[in-house]
Amino acid sequence: LSNFQIKKKRYRVLLNYDHIVWEQLQSKRNSDADAECNLKQSAVYGKNTNVLHINELIRVSKGNTKSAALHIAAPQPMAEFDAHTASEQQQQHSSTPPTEQYLALSYAARIVNSETDCNRWDVHNLVLYNADAYVVRQWHALLNKMLANTAPTRLRVRRLLVFINPYGGRQRGLHVYERHCKPLFQLAGIDASCIISQRSNQIRDILLSHDLSPFDAVCCVGGDGTVAEVINGLIFRAICDAGLDARQPPYVPRPTLPVAIIPAG
């Protein structure tokens, strides 16, 4: 539980298990104990309380200024990412004083007033300020540690194999990826390896013949045909890896990689 400023207004911010909760302080006379008690009373918060689930958090960063905290750096390769994470952990125990006073949270928020789709989401940014840079560093380290949790029920993709069909549908596959997908992958720190398909069944052939172990998931940008190629390729790959008869397998094994579908057909 910490005090932060959001748009020059004082807020109480609490990490309650897997929820980030922030509520504006109405009066300076409100004690810390009262504020903490009010936020922890129940899982159902008041209308003036904001609640963010950790699964909706995309990125956590810090900086000396608001713009520096919101700056998006290029995704790091896994070796560099692990080294960077270890370096940050060492900073927690170092004698070098931190200087960053801004903490930026980028998260996904459901567009509840959408007239066309009740499952539309948008990216929001929340910038918190605290004059105590040690508090900012502590929150930054804790939240990033939670984001790095790769339990099977809460997988955070770091390496993504992306197939783009530039010819399907209205031939907008590449445009959709560059405009909508790539910025979001960069924001989330995902290292995306893109392959632009040039012929029929090329995606299936790649999935059957290439080493897929470096990737956490597969993404396809295209129409129904592109989706079918990816699914068929992964299923046939699973059949081959299991040593089954590809023509008449006794059962259909489940592919090991999850699939993300970006409609662009």
C-alpha positions, -999 to +999 in steps of 0.1 A: +000+000+000+015+033-011+007+069-019+010+081-055+000+111-075-021+106-107-027+137-127-015+158-096-042+142-074-034+120-044-043+083-046-039+053-024-026+023-044-028-012-032-016-046-046-043-070-034-032-105-044-037-103-082-054-069-084-041-034-085-065-011-067-063+027-067-086+052-050-084+090-047-079+103-012-107+127-003-089+143+026-054+145+040-070+137+074-077+102+062-053+079+080-032+053+063-048+026+084-083+037+073-074+039+037-059+004+037-089-010+056-113+005+031-095-010+001-092-044+017-127-048+030-140-069+002-135-079-034-164-056-044-151-021-044-169+012-045-178+032-076-148+056-070-123+027-068-104+015-098-095-021-101-070-037-125-064-075-127-028-085-132-037-105-163-048-073-180-015-056-174+006-054-205+037-035-195+053-019-164+081+007-168+097+036-149+115+068-157+127+101-145+099+118-165+064+109-176+076+106-213+106+085-203+084+061-184+060+058-214+089+053-239+087+020-257+120+003-264+125-024-290+119-059-277+149-076-262+161-111-273+157-136-245+193-137-235+194-099-232+160-100-214+173-125-188+205-104-183+184-073-179+161-090-154+191-102-134+206-067-135+174-052-121+174-078-093+209-068-084+199-031-083+175-040-055+204-049-033+229-023-045+239+009-028+232+031-058+202+052-051+174+051-077+163+082-094+131+073-113+099+088-098+074+079-124+058+044-128+038+037-160+013+009-163+000-001-197-031-023-196-060-036-216-095-022-208-127-035-222-148-010-242-181-014-223-200+011-244-192-004-278-223-005-300-209-032-323-190-056-302-191-063-264-156-079-265-136-049-278-105-038-259-083-008-259-049+000-244-048+025-216-019+041-198-017+049-161+012+070-149+019+072-111+043+096-094+060+092-061+088+115-048+104+085-032+122+066-060+127+036-037+089+031-036+088+033-075+116+008-078+099-016-054+066-015-073+083-018-106+103-049-095+073-066-079+049-060-108+075-072-134+082-103-113+045-111-114+044-105-152+073-129-156+053-156-140+050-183-167+027-207-149+006-228-174-025-210-163-010-176-170+015-178-198+032-146-208+044-149-244+080-136-250+088-152-284+061-153-311+061-168-346+039-147-368+026-158-402+011-130-424-009-137-456-007-105-477-030-119-504-061-132-486-094-113-484-089-076-491-051-080-492-049-061-459-029-086-439+004-068-438-014-035-432-033-049-403-002-063-387+019-031-391-008-008-378-025-028-351-004-058-341+032-047-342+028-017-319+010-039-293+037-066-295+064-040-290+045-025-260+043-060-244+080-067-251+073-096-274+100-107-298+080-114-329+095-133-358+074-126-389+071-147-421+051-134-450+036-163-470+041-164-507+023-196-518-003-221-508+007-245-480+039-227-473+029-221-437+021-258-432+054-268-447+073-244-424+055-257-393+063-293-403+100-288-410+114-261-388+124-261-351+096-246-331+112-249-297+123-212-295+087-200-297+060-197-270+031-194-294+021-191-331+001-162-346-015-160-380-027-128-397-051-136-425-084-153-434-099-187-430-074-203-453-045-190-432-060-202-400-066-237-415-030-239-427-016-231-392-040-255-374-033-283-399+004-277-398+005-278-360-017-309-358+004-328-384+036-317-366+022-331-333+013-364-351+048-367-365+065-358-332+044-385-315+055-411-340+019-418-353+007-427-387+000-394-405-026-410-427-046-429-401-035-418-366-052-437-337-059-403-321-052-367-328-026-353-303-030-317-291-005-292-305+020-279-279+019-243-290-011-220-285-024-202-316-034-165-318-057-155-347-057-119-361-086-117-386-075-099-418-094-119-445 
